[in-house]
Amino acid sequence: MMSRRNILAGLVSAAALLASRASIAAGVLPDTVDDKLEWDDCLARMKALANRFATGRIGQNDMERAGLRLISRLDINAASFERAVATSYESGNLFWLWQRMTKSVRMDGGILNIDDRQMIPLHDHPGATGMVRIISGEAEVWKLERVDADRGRPGKAQLEVLFRGILRPGDTATVTPENGNIHALRSVSKECRMLDFFIPPFDRASLLFFAPDDKNWFGKQQISCRAIPRTRFTRS
């Protein structure tokens, strides 16, 4: 006959197993899971997460938490990841090199490469949640929000700094449609590489760059800017 202690222990174990299965079904990985993922497995899970978010089966906070956990578990030293990087599609401009590794209507992902010669200026990612993991090098990051009445429109803009800090290899960060979507980056090492996933992909047609009135804005809390459409900014 089982003792009362054994029965209680069994009930606790069963409850924990059910909670774990429920969290996985909802797209949230259990906190105890820390094994590394191959690229194909990580990508498949990120796609499933993007699908669950698009169909309303998982909320914003749980999607962010699950996505960060997945990119943290990705084994960047595995041959599968190296092959994916080697076959990525490269594009870029004056400010960055982008190695696209996946693209769909619900998710975009790849590696952003920056160096210490040029800062990525203040810009936004309309409608997207961005999840970042530093692969190599170090980057100084600013996250801001627009506090004027014309959010999302060109013209005069007032920004407030929410975060400023240094991200190092293994560090992760997010920007969301409602928190820190406007951001700027500069490499504080010779170069910096970071894995980026966007769920959903941001609307490039609506992307704005922000040109501060004061070029020495870096230590300020409030920043007055001009919000400039992407096509006009990159042509200037």
ZITA-V996001 format. One line per field, one symbol per residue. phi: phi as a letter, one per 30 degrees, with the letter a starting at -180 (. if undefined). Layout:
phi=???
//
This chain:
phi=.dddddddddddddddddddddddddjcdedddbddcdedddddddddddddddcidbdedddeddddddddddddcdddddddddcdccbladcacccdcaaadcabalcccbbddbdddeabbeicccbbbdcaibbdbcbbbdcddceicdjdbccbdcabaccbejdbabbbecbiddabbbdccebbbbdbbbbdeddddcdccbcddcdccecdccbdbcdbeedddddd
//
